[in-house]
Amino acid sequence: MDTTARSPERDGSPATEVAEEPSRSGVPGWGKAGLLFGVCLLIVFLVNVFVAQPYLIPSGSMEKTLSVGDRVLVNKLAYRFGSAPQRGDIVVFDGKDSFVQDKSGTDFIKRVVGVGGDRVICCDARGRITVNGRSINEPYLYPGNAPSRVRFDIEVPEGRLWVMGDHRDDSRDSRDHLGDPGGGTVPVDEVIGRAERIVWPLSRWRTLEGVRG
């Protein structure tokens, strides 16, 4: 008869099954990570829709202020609490029924030259644009560009804007839509927000304040 005792476990303690302590929140660790990720995505989405959004500059119409490939941060709350676009603001707007007639969802970025009630004329004896009879200084113009090679005399209706690119010789703006509905002006209601800073590339990081005429 085999009387040899079987060797016990090395630590001499009986084998016991240890149950994993459940998470106090009742959500596994991977579930917490997923939940946190989802919350972050929701926050980014809400900020993007309601607060601020980066926009890529696709053309040279706003040079020298904005270059092709710049990304600007647009403040969507700038005009949501009683404020209105001011002359000199750089705004992003939906050009539906003002700049484009055959499709919607086309965004443009231009500088506000005239607001509702303004009379905007090109040009005075020195070739400058006048607003309400006063010649305006435009230090942001692309070097070598005249304020406008197109002559116009427009009274901006209330609730609308007269907008132009800083690179006047390379910008399709209010001047090009004088014969369209609205006479080239853009409804304030179609303004998405005010461009406030260049955020990319980092070498061009700066605010867009202080570049008004």
Secondary structure as the mmCIF struct_conf table of DSSP 4:
data_model
#
loop_
_struct_conf.conf_type_id
_struct_conf.id
_struct_conf.beg_label_comp_id
_struct_conf.beg_label_asym_id
_struct_conf.beg_label_seq_id
_struct_conf.end_label_comp_id
_struct_conf.end_label_asym_id
_struct_conf.end_label_seq_id
HELX_LH_PP_P HELX_LH_PP_P1 THR A 4 GLU A 9
TURN_TY1_P TURN_TY1_P1 ARG A 10 ASP A 11
BEND BEND1 SER A 13 SER A 13
HELX_LH_PP_P HELX_LH_PP_P2 GLU A 17 SER A 23
TURN_TY1_P TURN_TY1_P2 ARG A 24 SER A 25
BEND BEND2 GLY A 26 GLY A 26
HELX_RH_AL_P HELX_RH_AL_P1 GLY A 29 LEU A 46
HELX_RH_PI_P HELX_RH_PI_P1 VAL A 47 VAL A 51
STRN STRN1 ALA A 52 LEU A 56
BEND BEND3 SER A 59 GLY A 60
TURN_TY1_P TURN_TY1_P3 SER A 61 THR A 65
BEND BEND4 LEU A 66 LEU A 66
TURN_TY1_P TURN_TY1_P4 VAL A 68 GLY A 69
STRN STRN2 ARG A 71 ASN A 75
TURN_TY1_P TURN_TY1_P5 LYS A 76 TYR A 79
BEND BEND5 ARG A 80 GLY A 82
TURN_TY1_P TURN_TY1_P6 ARG A 87 GLY A 88
STRN STRN3 ILE A 90 ASP A 94
STRN STRN4 LYS A 96 LYS A 96
TURN_TY1_P TURN_TY1_P7 ASP A 97 PHE A 99
STRN STRN5 VAL A 100 VAL A 100
BEND BEND6 GLN A 101 ASP A 102
BEND BEND7 SER A 104 SER A 104
STRN STRN6 ASP A 107 GLY A 114
TURN_TY1_P TURN_TY1_P8 GLY A 116 GLY A 117
STRN STRN7 ARG A 119 CYS A 122
TURN_TY1_P TURN_TY1_P9 ALA A 125 ARG A 126
BEND BEND8 GLY A 127 GLY A 127
STRN STRN8 ILE A 129 VAL A 131
TURN_TY1_P TURN_TY1_P10 ASN A 132 GLY A 133
STRN STRN9 ARG A 134 SER A 135
HELX_LH_PP_P HELX_LH_PP_P3 ILE A 136 ASN A 137
TURN_TY1_P TURN_TY1_P11 PRO A 139 TYR A 140
BEND BEND9 LEU A 141 LEU A 141
HELX_LH_PP_P HELX_LH_PP_P4 TYR A 142 TYR A 142
TURN_TY1_P TURN_TY1_P12 PRO A 143 GLY A 144
BEND BEND10 PRO A 147 PRO A 147
BEND BEND11 ARG A 149 VAL A 150
STRN STRN10 PHE A 152 GLU A 155
HELX_LH_PP_P HELX_LH_PP_P5 VAL A 156 PRO A 157
TURN_TY1_P TURN_TY1_P13 GLU A 158 GLY A 159
STRN STRN11 ARG A 160 MET A 164
BEND BEND12 ASP A 166 HIS A 167
HELX_RH_3T_P HELX_RH_3T_P1 ARG A 168 ASP A 170
HELX_RH_3T_P HELX_RH_3T_P2 SER A 174 HIS A 177
TURN_TY1_P TURN_TY1_P14 LEU A 178 GLY A 179
BEND BEND13 ASP A 180 ASP A 180
TURN_TY1_P TURN_TY1_P15 PRO A 181 GLY A 184
STRN STRN12 VAL A 186 PRO A 187
HELX_RH_3T_P HELX_RH_3T_P3 VAL A 188 GLU A 190
STRN STRN13 VAL A 191 TRP A 200
BEND BEND14 PRO A 201 PRO A 201
HELX_RH_3T_P HELX_RH_3T_P4 LEU A 202 ARG A 204
STRN STRN14 ARG A 206 THR A 207
TURN_TY1_P TURN_TY1_P16 GLU A 209 GLY A 210
#
